[in-house]
């Protein structure tokens, strides 16, 4: 699931980004079925999304992953793809998330 700015999505994490960025695609969720994980499918999906966003002149890819409890696989995945932490936020009942940003190299001219 991917959302753009000002879409009214009822997610605390989305709303955090929506208040701070105006040109973005927020990746809420990616799901790869058990048995198909660790085969590069997530990377393929993200790279297709990056290409789509660049074509649409979207500058920022945004997402988050759990830090407490730590989702180590998601952390490693997003690190490899070049995401960087912009904030640590506590959401809900003691759940801490790493707010992530990947800036895309969008060409200004055709």
N, C-alpha and C positions, 0 to 999 in steps of 0.2 A: 504494500500500500504506500502510495506516494501522494503528498499533498503540497499545494502551492500556498502562497500568502493569502490572507484574508478569507479563508474558506469556512471559518467557523467550526472547525473540527474540535470536538469536545475531548481534548487530551491536554493534560497539564504540561507535558513535555512539548507538544506542538505549540501551545500558547506561549510558552517561554520563548521559543524561537521566533514566533510571529511578532512578538513585541520588539524584537531586536534586529530583525532582518526584513528586507522588503523584496529582495530578488532571490528566491530560493526554491528548492524542491526538498521537502522534508520526507525522509524515508522512515515511515512508521514501523514497517515490518517486512521481513522477508522470511519465507518459510521454505525449507527444503526437506522433503520427506526422508525419514530414517531409511538407511540403505542407499541413499543417493548423496549423502553428505561427504565432504572431503574429496569431491571429484571435480571441483572447480565450477560448479553450477552457480553458486552465489557470486563468484567473481565475474562470470559471464553476464549475469543479470545486472550487476552494478556497472560494468563497463558499457553495456547497452544503454543503461540509464544515463551515464555520464555523456555518451555520444548524443542522446536525445536532448539532454539539457543544454549542451553546447550549441546544438542546432537551434534551440529555442532562445539562445542568449541568456540562459539562467546561470548566474555566477556562483551560487553557493549550494552545495549539497549538505544537508544537515541530517543528523540522526543522534541517537544516544544508545548507550549500553549500560547495563548494571555494573556498578562498582562494588556495592554492598547489597546482596552477595555478588561477588565478582563473576562475571561471565567471561572467563579467560578466552574462550574460542572467539567470541565477538570482539574482544579487545585486540587479539592478534589479527583477526580478519581486517578490522578497520585500520589498524596500524599499517598493515601491508599495502592497503589501498590508498594511503596517504592522508587519512583523516587526522585532525589534530584536536585536542581537547581545548575548548573555549571556556568551560566552567564545570564545576562539580556542584550538583544540586541534590538536596534531600527532598524526595517526593514521597508522599504518603507516610506510611508507618515505618520509618527507619530505612527506607530503600534509597540508596544513593546512586545517582546516575552520572555518567560522564557525558556532557553535551559536546558533540563532535561536529567539526566543520571541515569540509574539503572545498577549497576554492578551485574553480574551473577556469582554464585559460580560454576565455571566450573572445573570438576575434571581433573587432569593432567594425570592420569593413569587409564587404564581399570581394 
